[in-house]
């Protein structure tokens, strides 16, 4: 059987809501994760709200800005082994690039008393939220790789490529739906979650 390699790539999945490593998840799936920060300034809670609205990362499809953002891109390569009346999947390598964008408060030393506690609570929740987006993406990257490796051979590589494309679309669509579902649940619980976290942090600082 003769090997044939095809590159595949998916991009443009930008997920966000109010949020250093580079590593390899296992022997095949390659996961690269990075962080970047945008600066905000302010001395009051209203100042910080305005700064987040003005300076937060922007979603290109909607133009809206958010306090945190996780950019996700899937890609990779797949080898096809073709012989007489048979084409099978050879090696599969799925790659996942994750970029987490978070806020950083520059002049907190000049802020109102007590605002630091509020900010620390909010910033931690933003980071937790974006990290969960990253974890969801990792799960689907590994699922995609495993599923592609187990595809049954087809009579032609063209037919197998169609099956690869169908499988990829199905899994990446499920990934997008899962990310949207997570955002929806988080938004519904936001106020109660922040108030609960604030009360807990307040008791820890006494």
N, C-alpha and C positions, 0 to 999 in steps of 0.2 A: 504494500500500500504506500502511495506517495503522499508526503505531507503538503498541505497548502495552508498558509496563514492568512487570516483576515483580521483587520483591525475593526473594533467597534467602539462607539463613543456615544455617550448621552450627556447632555449638559443643560443648564438653565433652570435647575430646580432651586429656586430661592425661597426659603422658608423664613418667616419672621414673626415675632410678637414681642411685647414688652418682656429679652433676654430679653507639647508644645513640642508638642512632641510630634515626631514623625515616626511611624512604626509600621510593622507588618503584622496583620492579625493572625495569620497562620502561614503555612508553607506557600500558599498561592495568593490569596487575597491581599492586595497591597492597599493599606490605608494611610493616607497622609493627612495630618491635622495641624492647622496653624491658627494663631490668634492675632487679631489686630484690634486697635482701640481708637476711639474718637474722643476728643476732649470736650468737656462741657465746663461752664463756670456758673457761679451763682451763690447768693447768700441766703436765699429763702427757698421754700418748696416751690413757689410759683416760678421763681427763676429757673430752677432745675427742670420743671415741666416744659417751660418755653424752650430751653436749650435742647432738651431731648427731641422736641418737635422740630426744631430748626436744623439740628446737626446729626440726628440719628441716620443710620444707613437707609438708603432709598431702594425701594423695589422698582425695578425698571418697568415692569408690566403695569403697575398701578400708579407709580409716582409718589406713593405714600411713604412716610418715614416711620421708623420703629426704633424703640430703645435698644434693641439687640437684633442680630441677624445671623443666620447660619446659611452659608452658601454651600451647595452640595453638587458635585459633579461625578457621575459614574463614567467609567471607560474600561478599556482593556483590550485583550487580544484573544483570538481563538484559533486553534489549528484544526484543519479538516484533513482527514486521512481518506484518500479516494483510491479505489481499486476497481476491479471488474464488477459492474452492477452494484456497487456498494460505496457509500460515503459515511464516515463516522466522525464523531467529535474526538479530536486528540487532546492536546493540552488546552486548558482554559485559564486565563488569568484576568480576574476582575480587579479594577483599580477604583478607589474611592478617594476623592479629594474634598476635604472639609475645611472651610474657613469660617471661624467664629469671630464675629465683630461685636465688641462690648464697649460700654461707656466708661470713661475715666473722669472723675471730678477733680479739677485742678486746684481750686482755691478753697478747699473745705476749711482751712484754718481760720478763715475770716467769716465763716457762716454763723447763722443763728445757733444758739445753744440748743442742743437736742436734735438738730437736723442731721447730724452725723449718724445717729442711730437709725433714723428713718432711711437715709441713703444706703447704709450698709445692708439693711434688710431688703430694700428694693434691688440693689445691685446683685446681692446673692441670689435672689429669686430669678432675676434676668439670666444670670449665668447658668443656674440650674436648668432653666427652661431651654436654653440653647444647647446645653450639653445633652439634654434628652433628645433633641432633634438629631444630634450627631449619632447618638446610640441607635436610634431607629434606622438611620441610614446604614450604619454598620451591619445591622441584622439583615437588611435586605440585600446588601452587597454579598454577604456570605451565602444567603439563600439563592441568589442569582447564580453564583458560581457553582454551587452544589447541583442546582437544577440543570444547568447547561451541561455539566459533566455527565449527567445520567440520561441525556437524550438518546433515543434509539437511532441506529443508523437508518439512512434513507437510500433510495436507489441512485440518487444524484446529489451532488453537493449543492446544487441550486435549491433542491427541495429541502435539504437540511438547513441551508441558510434561511429559508423562509420560516422554518420551525424555530430556529434560533431567534429570529426577529419577533415572532409571535410570543415566544416565551419571555423575551426581554421586555416587550411592551406590557405584557400581563403583570410581571413582577414590579416594574417601575411604576405602572399605574397604581398598583396596590400600595406601593411605598408612598406615592403622593397622597392617596386617600388617607393613609394612616397618619401622615404628618398633619393634614388638614383637620382630622378628627382630634388629634392631640391638642392643636391650637384651640379648637372650639371648646373642649372641656376645660382647658386652662383659663380661657377668657371668662367662662361662667363662674369659676371658682376664685377669680383673682382677688376680689375685695376681701372675702372671708379668709383667704390664705394669708394675705398681707397683714391683716389685723391680728390673726393668730400668731404669726411670726414676730410681729412687733411686741406683742404682750410677752412672748417667751424671751426675746432678747432683752426687754426691759427688766425682767426679773433676774436675768443673768448678770446685769451690770450693777445691781444694787450691792 
